[in-house]
Amino acid sequence: MGKRRSAWRIWAKALGEKSGKDDREADTVAGLRTFIFFTYLVTNVAIVANAVRHWDDAKTVPPVAECQAPLL
C-alpha cells in the first residue's frame, strides 16, 4: 500500500499546487484534476484519430492516368 500511496502523492504534486485545507480536500481536488486531465487526453486522441482517418479523402491531386491536359 505504501508504493500506491507514494505514487498518488507524486501524481497529485505533478498536477499542480496542493489545494485545500487538509489532505482529504487536497486529494479530492487532485482527483478532479485527474478526471479533467483524462477527458482532455481522450478528446485529443479522438481528434488526432479523426484527422488521420480522413487524411486525404478529398484526393486533391488527380491521378496521372486521368490527367487530360497536355504536358509542356
C-alpha positions as CSV (number, residue, x, y, z in Angstrom):
1,M,0.0,0.0,0.0
2,G,3.0,2.3,0.6
3,K,4.0,2.4,-3.1
4,R,0.5,3.2,-4.2
5,R,0.2,6.0,-1.7
6,S,3.6,7.3,-2.8
7,A,2.7,7.2,-6.5
8,W,-0.6,9.1,-5.8
9,R,1.4,11.7,-3.8
10,I,3.8,12.2,-6.8
11,W,0.9,12.3,-9.3
12,A,-1.0,14.9,-7.2
13,K,2.0,17.1,-6.9
14,A,2.6,16.8,-10.7
15,L,-0.9,18.1,-11.3
16,G,-0.2,21.4,-9.6
17,E,-0.1,23.2,-6.3
18,K,-1.7,21.5,-3.3
19,S,-5.2,22.9,-2.9
20,G,-7.4,22.6,0.2
21,K,-7.4,23.0,3.9
22,D,-6.4,19.4,4.7
23,D,-5.1,16.3,3.0
24,R,-8.6,14.9,2.3
25,E,-9.7,18.0,0.4
26,A,-6.4,18.2,-1.4
27,D,-6.9,14.6,-2.6
28,T,-10.4,15.5,-3.8
29,V,-9.0,18.4,-5.8
30,A,-6.2,16.1,-7.2
31,G,-8.9,13.6,-8.2
32,L,-10.9,16.2,-10.0
33,R,-7.8,17.4,-11.8
34,T,-7.0,13.8,-12.8
35,F,-10.5,13.4,-14.3
36,I,-10.1,16.7,-16.2
37,F,-6.7,15.6,-17.5
38,F,-8.1,12.3,-18.8
39,T,-11.0,14.0,-20.5
40,Y,-8.5,16.2,-22.3
41,L,-6.4,13.2,-23.2
42,V,-9.4,11.2,-24.6
43,T,-10.6,14.3,-26.6
44,N,-7.2,14.9,-28.1
45,V,-6.8,11.2,-29.1
46,A,-10.2,11.3,-30.8
47,I,-9.3,14.5,-32.7
48,V,-6.0,13.0,-33.9
49,A,-7.6,9.7,-34.9
50,N,-10.2,11.6,-36.9
51,A,-7.6,13.6,-38.7
52,V,-5.5,10.5,-39.5
53,R,-8.6,8.6,-40.7
54,H,-9.7,11.4,-43.1
55,W,-6.2,12.4,-44.1
56,D,-6.6,12.7,-47.9
57,D,-10.2,11.9,-48.6
58,A,-10.7,14.8,-51.0
59,K,-8.0,13.5,-53.3
60,T,-6.8,17.0,-54.1
61,V,-4.3,15.8,-56.7
62,P,-5.8,13.8,-59.6
63,P,-4.1,10.6,-60.6
64,V,-1.6,10.9,-63.5
65,A,-3.5,8.4,-65.7
66,E,-6.7,10.6,-65.6
67,C,-5.0,13.9,-66.4
68,Q,-6.2,15.1,-69.9
69,A,-4.1,18.3,-70.2
70,P,-1.0,18.1,-72.4
71,L,2.3,18.3,-70.6
72,L,4.5,21.1,-71.9
